[in-house]
Amino acid sequence: MHIEFRHLRTIKAIHEAGGLARAADLLNMTQSALSHQVKGIEEQAGVELFVRRSKPLKLSSAGMKMLRAAEDILPRVAALEEEFTGLVKGSSGRLHIAIECHACFDWLFPVLEQFRKAWPEVDVDIRPGLAFDALPALRREEVDLVISSDPEKLEGVSFLPLFDYEPVFVAAATNPLAQKPYIEAADFRDQTLITYPVERTRLDVFTQLLTPAKIEPRAIRQVELTAVILLLVASGRGVSVLPDWVLRDIRYHSDYVTKPLTAAGLTRRLYAAVREEDAGKPFMSHVLRLARTEPVKLQRG
């Protein structure tokens, strides 16, 4: 049996119209051609699909089974066609994001809120990239964009620069280090360093400062939430190093003090890793443009 989509549409049209003549008008074809098509469908199915000499024309039990199949299959095919049309036009698609930067949620959520309004047909999801290997997942098409500060040379993957940021030291205003103009690696020897619960290789304070200087803090305390880190810092339970955009709301708070790391300060760059074939998609270009703009807005705020 070889049933085509047009056969399902024919059965549905005849049932809804109640006769060949009206169904032929709905399908924009002659009644003769429609009769010939019905005969062909019945030959393919090997059963009669209509109760002959009934007015209005009625489907047989076999015809009702084909009608149920048409009512199930045709809407799904139409939805698939609409989705493919959106993909071709660039108005729909999938944007699953993996984040290798624990603090990136602070600026990413406003970006995605703006993006959602502009691209409501794009399926957006976020996965913490620290919980799995994000870049291999990108190449396997399990995710579509990876936020990372560690670009690599990977075939088929482009690392597109987003913005530069500064890792900043933060402590309680009562901490003795609050009097220093800047913080050096040796200053951490007598401090409890509060960090996110990730490997040292993913923390700027270690990769850019402590590890090269072979300095160990007095103790390390790992905390999941940025708000809790700041609460502990304000309580004098330790110090931390966070991206400058995270600290925008406490710059003028009397409980805290922020200092640059080293006399010259440290600068890092954040990237968006995407598959090369996806980089030119309209919605991908838009979300990257929003991502580059949001930190500037935060700094001004």
N, C-alpha and C positions, 0 to 999 in steps of 0.2 A: 504494500500500500504506500502510495506517495502523495501525501496531503501537503498542500502549500498554504501559505498565509492567505492568499487570495481566495482559496476554497473556504477557509474559516470565515473570512469576511463576507463571502457570498451567503453562507448558511445563516449568519447572524442578520444580514440585511433582509433576507426573505422572511425570516421569523418576525422581525420587527415591522416589516411592511405588510405582511399578510398576503402577499401575492407576487407573482413574477413581474408584472408590469410596473408596480410601484418600486419594487426592489431594483429593477433595471434602471429606473430614473435615479435612485439613490447611488447606484454604482456607476452611473454615467456610461451605460452600455445598452445595446438593443436587447429587446426581450428574447429575440431569436438566439443571440449570442449567450444570454444568460441561461436559457433552456439547454443549450449545447454544453455549457459548463457544468450544469447540474447533472446532466447525464454522465459526463466524464467523471465527476466526483463519485457518483454512485457506482460506476464501473471500477474505480479505484478502491472504494470501500468494500465492494462485493455485496452490499445490502441496499435496500431502498431507504432513502432518508426522508421521504415525504409520504404522507397519506394521500393517495391519488383521489381525485374527484371530491375533495373537501374544500369548502369555502367558509372562511378564508383558508388558504393553503396551510396545512398543519404539518409539523415535523413528526416522523415516526419515532419510536423509542430509540432506534439507532441514531436518528437525526438529533434527538434531544441530547444524546451523549456527545455528539460532535458540537452542538451548540454550547454545552457546558465547557468543553475544551476551548472553544473560541472565546468565551467570556473570561476564561482564565488566562489564556495565552496572549490574546491581542493587546490587552492593556499593558502587560509586561513588555511586549515588543515595542509598543508606542513609547513607554517610559524609557526603554533602552535607546530608541531612536532620538528622543529628546536629549538624553544624556550625551550621546555621541555628538549631536549637533552643538551642544554647549561646549564640549571639548574642542571641537573644530574651531568654534568662534572664540574660545579662550574664556568663556564666561563661567565655566564650571570645572570641577576637577577635585583633586585631593591635596591637602597640605597637612601632612603629619610631621610634626616638629620634634626633634630630639635635642635636649639641652645638656651640654657638658659643663655649663656654668651654673653653679648652685644659686647664685644671686640674680640670675638673669630674669627670673620671674618678675622682679620689681619693675622692669621697663617693658617686658614682653607683653604683659596682659593689656596695658593701654594700646599697644600696637595692634593686637588681635581684635580688640573691641572696635577700633576704627576699620580694620580689614573686614570684619564680619558685616558691617553695614554696607560696604562697597561691593562685596562679593558673597552674597547670601547663599549662592548655590555651590560654593566650595566647601567641602567637608574638612573641617579643621580639628586637629587633635594634638595634644602635647604629651610626650613621653620623657621622663627624666633620663637623659642620656647617661647619667652616672650609674644607672642600674644595669646597663648592658653595653655592648660594643656598638656605639652609635654609627661610626663610619662604615664598618662592614654591613650594618643594617641598611645604610643609605645605598650602598652598591647593590644590595639584594632587593631594593625597592620596597623595603618594609617601612621606611620613613622617607620623607621627601626633602627635608632641610635639617641640617645639624648646626646648632650654635656652638662655636668652639673658639678658643684663643690659641689653639695649637695646630696651625695648618700643616698638612702633609702633602707629599706628591703622590696622588692616587690617580690611576688611569680612569678617565671618564668622569672625574669629580673636579669641580671648580670651587676654590675658596675665595669668596667675594668679600672684600673688606666692608665692615659696617661702620665702626667708629673706634677711636682711641679712648682709653680710660686710664685713670690713675688709681692704683692700689694705695689706700690711705690708712694710716695708723689711727686708731681711735682708742681712747682711754677715758677713765673718769677724770673730772677736773681736779680731783684731789691726788691723783697719781703723781709721784715725783717727776715722771717723764714729761708732764704737762708743761714744765718750764723750759724744755729744750726746743730749739727752733726746728729741728728735724730729728728723725729717729734712725739710728744705725743698727746693724745686725747685733752688735754686742749688747745693746740695750735690752734685748729679749732674754738675756741669761737669768735675770732675777724676776721674770714675769711668767704668769700663767697665760698661755696663748689660747684663746677661744676660737675655734675654727668650725667649719662645716664638717660633717662626718664623711670625708672623702680622702683618697690617697694624697700623700704629700705632692706627688707629681702633678696634681690638679690644683694646687694652691699657690697663688702668686708669691705669698710671703716666703714660702720655702724655695720655689724654683728660681725666683729672682733675687733673693736676699740671703736667707739663712743657710741653705744648702751650699751655695758657692763659698760662703764665709766659714762653713763648718761650725756653725753655732747652733746650740740646742736651747730651747726655752726651759725654764725651771720645770714647767709642767704643761701639758696640752689637755684641753677639755673640748670635746666635740659636741656641738649643738645643732639640731636640725633647722631651726627657724631663725631668720634674721632678727625678728623682734625680740626673741629670747636672748640672743647674743648681746644685743644692745642693752637689754634689761640687766644682764649679768655684768656688763662693762660698767654701767652707771652705778651698780651696787659695789663696785670695787673688787669684783671676783676675778678679774683678769682684764687683758687687753685683746684687741683684735685688729685684723687688717681686712678691709672691705673695699669694694669698688666705690669710686667717688659718687656714683649715682645713688647708691644705697644710703649714703650719709647726707643726702641733700636736706632732709627734714630735721637734722640735729645740728646743723652748722652754727646756729645761734642759740643752742640749748645750753643753759648754764651747767648742766650735769656732765657735759662731755667736753673733750678737747680733741681736735683732729690735727695730725701732723703729717708732713710728707715723709716718705721713706728715702733716706740719704739726702745729701745737700742738693743734688740736682733733681731729686724726685724720680719716680719710676713711671714709665708709660707702657701700657700694653694695648694690643689691638684685638678687637673681636671680629670674627669672621662668620659668614654663612656658607656652609658647605652644601652644594647642590649638585645633582647630576647635570652634566653639560647639556643634555638635550632638554632639560627643564628650565634652564636659566633664562631663556627667552620668552617663557610663557607670560602673558600679560599679568595674571594674578600674582605670579612669583615676583615679577619686577615691582609690582605695587607694594607687596609686603616688605620687600627689601628697602624700598624707598621710605616706607613708614618707619622701619627699624632704624634707619640712619637718622631720621628726624627726631624721634622721641627723646633720645638722651639730651639733645640740645634743648628741648623744651623743659626737661627735668632740671637741667643746670640753670636755666633762666628762672624757673619757678623757685 
